[in-house]
Amino acid sequence: MKKRILLTGGAGAVGFETLKELIHRNDLYETIVLAKNSKKHHKLLKKYEDRARVFYGDIRDKKTTDAIAKNIDFVIHLAAVIPPLADAEPELTEQVNIGGTTNLIESTEKFSPEAFFLYSSSVAVYGDRLSNPWIKVGDKVKASPGDEYAKTKIKAEKIIEASSLNWGIFRLTAVMHPHQKFDPLMFHMPLETKMEICTTRDTAYALVQAIENSGRLNKKIFNLSGGEKCRVTYRDFLGTCLTNSGLGKNAFPDAAFAKAGFHCGYYKDSHELNDILGFQRDSIDDYYFHFKNGLGKTKPILASIFRPVIIRYFLHKSDPYRRFA
């Protein structure tokens, strides 16, 4: 008999990759997906509706979570409001990240009490680690000032730990998609920040691998990241991506970037989850390769032509640069 897997946030960057990984294993799993009811998500998920049962709804609605949580064997809970929206709308972030998680926990406890609940937390819970970049589970969790997303992740972890379910928590690093777009949020991270990225492909693989390894994950917290071969400074990472995009390595001045108050670092213990799930396949160079290929030939040429306009636009969105100027 197939295991019934509930995936929330199935139209997000990580969620969509996870859905594809689950569908790839359709002989093992019956997948139930929750996605926000929007035209964009309907369009994205339409071609998968014959291979997964897709619910379009709001995790803040208890009737919705009751409907999707019946007879489930394993929950992969990814639905969340993330930055920059999370910081701009803290009330919404609280409602979705805390209220929605509480709804899902309660519904699962009621209708699928034997299910395993896997929660995607974040490196953001460790706060600013610029001066102490080596992170491990057990380190103090403390959100950076103004980081509403991190605050909700810390609260949600406590809700899950207090539940009657079997659970596991993965604190995800900076997860990078090959079609990652530049966003003004990039200016919030100091250039000397240490990063240990993980690709969406490897992250999704880890989440699905967890299904058959829940016994080794139960009631434990793990850091999820790409490992040593995915370590880089933010300055080098951004410079390479900017070069590949056609804007040039030094497109933005140092004054455009924050000096503190963000998160990320190197995971000292990222090997521990990989020893169980075997998901660390991509390197930082693999990511650069797929990022560059995803741009195609036209976008970098256009970016180089309109470089002054693009740079001016983003600098206008940089809070540190506006203060500096």
C-alpha positions in Angstrom: 0.0 0.0 0.0 1.3 3.5 -0.9 2.1 5.9 1.9 0.0 9.0 1.9 2.2 12.1 1.9 0.8 15.6 2.6 2.9 18.5 1.2 2.1 22.1 2.1 3.6 25.0 0.1 3.7 22.8 -3.0 4.0 25.8 -5.4 6.9 27.4 -3.7 10.5 27.0 -4.9 11.4 24.1 -2.6 7.8 22.8 -2.5 7.6 22.5 -6.3 10.8 20.6 -6.5 9.6 18.3 -3.6 6.4 17.7 -5.5 8.3 16.6 -8.6 10.5 14.3 -6.4 7.4 12.7 -4.9 5.7 12.2 -8.2 8.9 10.6 -9.5 8.3 8.0 -6.8 4.6 7.6 -7.5 4.9 3.8 -7.1 5.6 4.4 -3.4 3.6 7.5 -2.5 0.2 9.0 -2.9 0.7 12.8 -2.7 -1.7 15.4 -1.4 -0.7 19.0 -2.0 -1.8 22.2 -0.4 -1.2 25.4 -2.4 -2.5 28.9 -2.1 -5.5 29.6 -4.3 -4.0 31.8 -7.0 -3.9 31.9 -10.8 -0.1 31.5 -10.7 -0.3 28.4 -8.6 -3.2 26.9 -10.6 -1.1 27.4 -13.8 2.1 25.9 -12.2 0.4 22.8 -10.8 -2.2 22.1 -13.4 -0.1 19.5 -15.3 0.4 17.5 -12.1 -3.2 17.3 -11.0 -3.5 13.9 -12.6 -0.6 12.5 -10.5 -1.3 14.3 -7.2 -4.4 15.4 -5.3 -4.1 19.2 -5.2 -6.0 21.4 -2.7 -6.1 25.1 -3.3 -6.7 26.9 0.0 -5.5 28.8 2.9 -3.6 27.2 5.8 -5.1 29.8 8.1 -8.5 28.1 7.6 -9.0 25.3 10.0 -11.6 23.6 7.7 -8.9 23.5 5.1 -6.3 21.8 7.3 -8.9 19.4 8.6 -9.8 18.4 5.0 -6.2 17.7 4.0 -4.9 16.0 7.2 -7.1 12.9 7.1 -5.4 9.5 6.8 -1.9 10.9 6.3 1.3 9.0 6.9 3.8 11.7 6.6 3.6 15.6 6.5 6.2 17.8 4.8 5.3 21.3 6.0 6.8 24.0 3.8 4.0 26.6 3.6 5.2 29.9 5.0 5.5 33.6 4.4 9.1 34.3 3.7 11.3 37.5 3.3 11.0 40.1 2.1 7.2 39.9 2.5 7.6 38.4 6.0 9.3 41.5 7.3 7.0 43.9 5.5 3.8 42.3 6.8 4.5 40.8 10.3 0.9 40.3 11.1 0.3 38.1 8.0 3.6 36.3 8.8 2.4 35.5 12.3 -1.0 34.3 11.0 0.5 31.9 8.4 3.7 30.8 10.0 2.4 30.4 13.5 -1.4 30.2 13.1 -1.2 28.0 10.0 1.3 25.6 11.6 -0.9 25.4 14.7 -3.9 24.5 12.6 -2.0 21.8 10.7 -0.6 20.3 13.9 -4.0 20.2 15.5 -5.7 18.7 12.4 -2.9 16.1 12.0 -3.2 15.2 15.7 -6.9 14.7 15.3 -7.2 12.9 12.0 -3.7 11.3 11.5 -2.2 10.9 15.0 0.4 8.3 13.9 1.7 10.6 11.1 5.3 11.9 11.1 5.5 15.7 10.9 8.5 17.1 9.1 9.0 20.9 9.5 11.2 23.1 7.5 12.7 25.7 9.7 15.6 28.0 8.8 19.2 29.1 9.4 17.6 32.4 10.3 16.8 31.1 13.8 20.5 31.4 14.7 20.5 35.2 13.9 23.6 37.2 13.0 26.7 34.9 12.9 29.0 37.2 11.0 31.6 37.1 13.7 31.0 33.5 14.6 30.1 31.7 11.4 30.4 28.1 12.4 26.9 26.9 13.3 25.7 23.7 14.9 22.4 22.4 16.3 22.4 23.2 20.0 23.6 26.8 19.4 21.5 29.5 20.9 18.6 30.5 18.8 18.0 34.2 18.6 16.5 36.1 15.7 18.2 39.2 14.4 16.4 42.4 15.2 13.6 43.0 12.9 13.7 39.5 11.4 10.0 38.6 11.7 10.5 35.4 9.7 13.0 34.0 12.1 10.8 34.9 15.1 8.0 32.8 13.7 10.2 29.9 12.9 11.5 29.8 16.4 7.9 29.9 17.8 6.8 27.2 15.3 9.6 24.9 16.3 8.4 25.0 19.9 4.8 24.3 18.9 5.9 21.2 17.0 8.1 20.0 19.8 5.2 20.3 22.2 2.8 18.3 19.9 1.8 14.7 20.4 3.1 13.7 17.0 6.3 12.2 15.9 8.3 15.0 14.4 11.6 16.1 12.8 12.8 19.6 12.2 15.2 20.6 9.4 16.8 24.0 9.7 17.3 24.9 6.0 20.3 26.9 4.9 20.1 29.5 2.0 18.4 27.3 -0.6 19.2 28.4 -4.1 17.1 27.8 -7.2 18.8 27.8 -10.6 16.3 30.5 -11.8 17.0 32.6 -8.7 16.1 36.2 -9.3 17.8 39.2 -7.9 15.8 40.9 -5.1 16.5 44.0 -3.0 16.7 41.6 -0.1 20.2 40.8 -1.3 21.4 44.1 0.2 20.4 43.0 3.7 23.3 40.5 3.8 26.8 41.7 4.6 29.2 40.9 1.9 31.6 39.0 4.2 28.8 36.6 5.4 29.8 33.0 5.1 27.3 30.9 3.2 26.8 27.2 2.8 24.1 26.9 0.2 22.0 24.0 -0.9 20.2 23.7 -4.2 16.4 23.3 -4.4 17.1 19.9 -6.1 19.1 18.5 -3.2 16.8 20.0 -0.6 13.8 18.4 -2.1 15.6 15.1 -2.4 16.4 15.3 1.4 12.8 16.0 2.3 11.5 13.0 0.4 14.3 10.7 1.6 13.2 11.6 5.1 10.0 9.6 4.6 11.7 6.2 4.7 14.1 7.3 7.4 11.7 8.9 9.9 12.8 6.6 12.7 16.3 8.1 12.7 14.9 11.6 12.6 12.3 11.3 15.2 12.2 14.1 17.9 15.4 15.6 16.5 16.6 18.8 14.9 19.0 18.8 12.0 20.8 21.5 10.0 20.2 20.9 6.2 22.8 22.3 3.8 25.0 21.4 0.9 28.1 20.6 2.9 31.7 21.7 2.5 31.7 21.9 -1.3 28.9 24.4 -1.1 30.7 26.9 1.1 31.4 30.4 -0.1 31.5 34.0 1.0 28.5 36.1 0.0 30.8 38.5 -1.8 32.1 35.7 -4.1 28.7 34.1 -4.5 27.0 37.3 -5.5 29.9 38.4 -7.7 29.8 35.2 -9.7 26.0 35.4 -10.2 26.2 39.1 -11.2 29.0 38.3 -13.7 26.9 35.5 -15.2 23.9 37.7 -15.4 25.7 40.3 -17.5 25.8 43.0 -14.8 29.4 42.5 -13.8 31.1 41.3 -10.6 31.3 44.7 -9.0 27.9 46.0 -10.1 27.1 47.4 -6.7 29.3 49.3 -4.2 30.0 47.9 -0.8 28.0 50.8 0.7 24.8 49.2 -0.7 25.1 46.3 1.6 24.3 45.9 5.3 27.2 45.6 7.8 25.4 43.3 10.3 21.9 42.0 11.3 21.3 39.2 8.9 22.0 35.4 9.2 23.8 32.5 7.5 27.1 30.8 8.1 28.9 27.5 7.7 27.1 24.5 9.2 29.6 22.6 11.3 27.3 19.6 11.5 25.7 19.5 8.0 27.2 16.1 7.4 25.0 14.5 10.1 21.8 14.7 8.1 23.6 13.8 4.9 24.9 10.6 6.6 21.3 9.5 7.0 19.7 10.8 3.8 22.6 11.0 1.2 21.3 14.2 -0.5 24.5 16.4 -0.8 25.1 15.9 -4.5 25.5 19.4 -5.9 28.5 21.7 -5.4 28.6 25.5 -5.6 30.1 25.1 -9.1 27.1 22.9 -10.1 24.8 25.7 -8.9 26.7 28.3 -10.9 26.5 26.1 -14.0 22.7 25.7 -13.7 22.2 29.3 -12.9 24.1 30.4 -16.0 22.3 28.0 -18.2 19.0 29.1 -16.8 19.7 32.6 -18.0 20.1 31.6 -21.6 22.0 33.9 -24.0 19.6 36.8 -24.4 19.2 37.9 -20.7 22.9 38.6 -20.0 23.2 40.6 -23.2 20.1 42.7 -22.4 21.3 43.1 -18.8 24.7 44.4 -20.0 23.0 46.8 -22.4 20.6 48.2 -19.7 23.2 47.8 -16.9 23.1 51.5 -15.7 19.3 51.5 -15.5 19.2 48.1 -13.7 21.9 49.1 -11.2 20.2 52.5 -10.5 16.8 50.7 -9.9 18.3 48.2 -7.4 20.4 50.9 -5.6 17.2 52.9 -5.1 15.8 49.8 -3.3 18.8 49.4 -1.1 18.1 50.7 2.5 21.8 50.8 3.4 22.7 52.7 0.2 19.9 55.3 0.7 21.2 55.9 4.2 24.8 56.2 3.0 23.8 58.5 0.1 
